[in-house]
């Protein structure tokens, strides 16, 4: 290569401050400062651009703990308790969750979650604040979850690849089933949601190489810039 024996094409951006987004504060965007950008392919062939943004953070005002969340862990690193405040216009903010996590004996596998606040805008506990001694979660011999009482899900079945094929779920007075179909590689190609209570109410979703159909109507397909709807 002779005198050109160096990085033939180099590109570098120097970023001194990142964009910060935080929903906890009213000044939610703090613009950064990009001080230099350039490329070089030869000592005499060089491009450089310097940018100086004048915007600077001038202060912040917290939203009165509206979205605060606190966690307590056990000795194994598992979550033991969780406290969460909700999005509320009142002051002070409202605690929507006080969750307690229980695990199987001599195991890190979750067995039960209870909520002492019983606020419907937070975690939905199947016990509704009453004494709950039964486990919320059950598993098969492979460790797959088969029951979630808090979401009214019971009897999940799996295929030989440990992928869920049928999920029965209850919403109010309606019983539903969610069924999945996979190809030989374990890739999901179809989902069917059926109302068991009202026979005939179904919705079928097809996943075909990025093209997604709902009841045979194209919903979107992939594009280099995202999706086309």
C-alpha positions as CSV (number, residue, x, y, z in Angstrom):
1,X,0.0,0.0,0.0
2,X,3.0,2.3,0.3
3,X,2.1,5.8,1.8
4,X,-1.6,4.7,2.0
5,X,-0.9,2.1,4.6
6,X,-3.3,3.5,7.2
7,X,-7.0,3.5,8.0
8,X,-8.4,4.0,4.5
9,X,-11.7,5.2,5.7
10,X,-12.4,6.3,9.3
11,X,-15.5,7.9,10.7
12,X,-15.8,9.1,14.3
13,X,-18.4,11.1,16.2
14,X,-17.6,12.6,19.5
15,X,-20.6,12.8,21.8
16,X,-20.1,14.5,25.1
17,X,-23.7,14.3,26.4
18,X,-26.5,11.9,25.7
19,X,-30.1,12.7,25.3
20,X,-31.9,12.1,28.5
21,X,-35.6,11.2,28.7
22,X,-37.3,10.7,32.0
23,X,-41.0,10.7,32.6
24,X,-40.5,11.6,36.2
25,X,-39.7,15.2,35.5
26,X,-41.6,17.9,33.6
27,X,-38.4,19.0,31.7
28,X,-38.3,15.6,30.0
29,X,-35.8,16.2,27.3
30,X,-32.3,17.5,27.9
31,X,-30.6,18.1,24.5
32,X,-27.0,16.9,24.2
33,X,-23.9,18.6,22.8
34,X,-22.2,17.0,19.8
35,X,-18.8,18.8,19.6
36,X,-17.2,17.2,16.6
37,X,-17.9,14.9,13.7
38,X,-15.6,14.0,10.9
39,X,-14.1,11.4,8.5
40,X,-10.7,11.0,6.9
41,X,-9.3,8.7,4.2
42,X,-6.0,10.5,3.5
43,X,-4.0,13.2,5.4
44,X,-5.1,15.7,2.8
45,X,-8.6,14.4,2.3
46,X,-10.5,15.2,5.5
47,X,-13.9,16.4,6.6
48,X,-14.6,17.9,10.0
49,X,-17.7,19.6,11.3
50,X,-18.0,21.2,14.7
51,X,-21.4,21.8,16.3
52,X,-22.1,23.7,19.5
53,X,-25.7,23.6,20.8
54,X,-26.6,26.3,23.2
55,X,-29.4,24.5,25.1
56,X,-28.5,23.5,28.6
57,X,-30.6,21.9,31.4
58,X,-31.8,24.7,33.6
59,X,-33.4,22.7,36.3
60,X,-36.0,20.0,37.0
61,X,-39.1,19.7,39.1
62,X,-40.1,16.2,40.3
63,X,-43.7,15.1,39.8
64,X,-44.3,14.6,43.5
65,X,-43.4,10.8,43.5
66,X,-46.3,10.0,41.1
67,X,-44.3,7.1,39.6
68,X,-42.1,6.0,42.5
69,X,-41.3,2.3,42.8
70,X,-39.4,0.6,45.6
71,X,-38.1,-3.0,45.8
72,X,-37.0,-5.3,48.6
73,X,-35.0,-8.4,47.8
74,X,-34.4,-11.6,49.7
75,X,-31.0,-13.2,50.3
76,X,-31.1,-15.1,47.0
77,X,-31.7,-11.9,45.0
78,X,-35.4,-12.6,44.4
79,X,-37.9,-9.8,44.7
80,X,-39.6,-10.0,48.1
81,X,-41.8,-6.9,48.1
82,X,-42.6,-4.1,45.7
83,X,-44.3,-0.7,46.3
84,X,-45.5,1.3,43.4
85,X,-47.3,4.6,43.0
86,X,-49.7,5.3,40.2
87,X,-50.2,8.1,37.7
88,X,-52.6,10.3,39.6
89,X,-53.6,14.0,39.4
90,X,-54.1,14.2,43.2
91,X,-51.5,15.2,45.7
92,X,-50.0,13.2,47.4
93,X,-49.8,10.4,44.9
94,X,-51.7,7.1,45.5
95,X,-50.0,3.8,46.1
96,X,-51.5,1.3,43.7
97,X,-49.4,-1.7,44.5
98,X,-47.9,-3.3,47.6
99,X,-46.9,-6.7,46.3
100,X,-45.4,-9.6,48.3
101,X,-43.7,-12.4,46.4
102,X,-43.6,-16.0,47.7
103,X,-41.4,-18.8,46.3
104,X,-41.4,-22.5,46.4
105,X,-39.5,-24.1,49.3
106,X,-35.8,-24.5,48.6
107,X,-36.3,-22.9,45.2
108,X,-36.2,-19.5,43.4
109,X,-39.4,-20.4,41.5
110,X,-42.2,-18.0,42.0
111,X,-45.3,-19.6,43.7
112,X,-47.6,-16.7,44.7
113,X,-47.9,-12.9,44.5
114,X,-50.3,-11.0,46.8
115,X,-51.3,-7.3,46.7
116,X,-52.2,-5.6,49.9
117,X,-53.6,-2.4,48.3
118,X,-56.2,-4.1,46.1
119,X,-56.3,-1.1,43.8
120,X,-57.7,-2.1,40.4
121,X,-55.4,0.3,38.5
122,X,-52.4,-1.7,39.6
123,X,-51.6,-5.4,39.9
124,X,-54.7,-7.6,39.8
125,X,-54.6,-10.1,42.6
126,X,-57.0,-13.0,42.4
127,X,-57.6,-13.0,46.1
128,X,-59.0,-9.4,46.1
129,X,-57.4,-8.7,49.4
130,X,-58.8,-11.7,51.2
131,X,-56.7,-14.4,52.8
132,X,-55.0,-16.4,50.1
133,X,-53.2,-19.6,50.9
134,X,-53.2,-21.3,47.5
135,X,-50.3,-20.9,45.1
136,X,-51.0,-18.6,42.1
137,X,-48.5,-20.3,39.8
138,X,-48.0,-24.0,38.8
139,X,-45.4,-25.6,36.5
140,X,-44.9,-28.8,34.6
141,X,-41.9,-31.1,34.9
142,X,-40.0,-29.0,32.4
143,X,-40.5,-25.8,34.4
144,X,-43.1,-24.4,32.0
145,X,-45.8,-22.4,33.8
146,X,-49.2,-24.0,33.5
147,X,-51.3,-21.8,35.7
148,X,-51.5,-18.1,36.6
149,X,-54.4,-17.5,38.9
150,X,-53.9,-13.7,39.0
151,X,-54.6,-13.6,35.2
152,X,-57.2,-16.3,35.3
153,X,-55.1,-18.6,33.2
154,X,-55.3,-22.3,33.9
155,X,-54.1,-25.4,32.1
156,X,-51.5,-24.1,29.6
157,X,-50.4,-26.9,27.3
158,X,-47.0,-27.1,25.5
159,X,-45.6,-29.0,22.5
160,X,-42.4,-31.1,22.4
161,X,-40.4,-27.9,21.9
162,X,-41.8,-26.5,25.2
163,X,-43.7,-23.8,23.2
164,X,-47.3,-23.0,24.3
165,X,-49.9,-24.4,22.0
166,X,-53.1,-23.6,24.0
167,X,-53.8,-21.1,26.7
168,X,-57.3,-21.0,28.3
169,X,-58.1,-17.7,29.9
170,X,-61.2,-16.1,31.6
171,X,-62.2,-12.5,31.3
172,X,-65.2,-11.6,33.3
173,X,-67.9,-14.0,32.3
174,X,-66.3,-15.0,29.1
175,X,-64.0,-17.9,28.6
176,X,-61.4,-17.7,25.8
177,X,-58.7,-19.9,24.3
178,X,-55.5,-18.7,22.6
179,X,-54.0,-21.3,20.3
180,X,-50.6,-21.2,18.6
181,X,-49.3,-23.1,15.5
182,X,-45.6,-23.4,14.8
183,X,-43.5,-24.7,11.9
184,X,-40.8,-27.4,12.2
185,X,-38.3,-24.8,13.4
186,X,-40.5,-23.6,16.2
187,X,-41.3,-20.3,14.6
188,X,-44.9,-19.1,15.3
189,X,-47.0,-19.0,12.1
190,X,-50.5,-18.7,13.4
191,X,-52.4,-17.5,16.5
192,X,-56.1,-18.1,17.0
193,X,-58.2,-16.4,19.7
194,X,-61.6,-18.0,20.2
195,X,-64.5,-17.2,22.5
196,X,-65.6,-20.5,24.1
197,X,-68.6,-18.9,25.7
198,X,-69.9,-17.4,22.5
199,X,-69.1,-19.9,19.8
200,X,-68.1,-18.5,16.5
201,X,-66.3,-15.4,17.8
202,X,-62.8,-16.0,16.7
203,X,-59.8,-14.0,15.4
204,X,-57.0,-15.6,13.4
205,X,-53.5,-14.0,13.0
206,X,-51.0,-15.3,10.4
207,X,-47.3,-14.6,10.6
208,X,-45.8,-15.2,7.1
209,X,-42.2,-14.0,6.7
210,X,-42.9,-10.7,8.3
211,X,-46.3,-10.2,6.7
212,X,-49.0,-10.2,9.3
213,X,-52.6,-10.9,8.5
214,X,-55.7,-10.8,10.7
215,X,-58.6,-12.8,9.4
216,X,-56.9,-12.8,6.0
217,X,-56.6,-9.0,5.9
218,X,-53.0,-7.7,5.6
219,X,-52.1,-5.5,8.6
220,X,-48.4,-4.6,8.0
221,X,-45.2,-5.9,6.4
222,X,-41.5,-5.1,7.1
223,X,-39.6,-2.3,5.4
224,X,-36.0,-1.2,5.8
225,X,-37.2,1.9,7.8
226,X,-39.7,-0.1,9.9
227,X,-43.2,-1.3,8.9
228,X,-45.7,-0.4,6.3
229,X,-49.3,-0.5,7.3
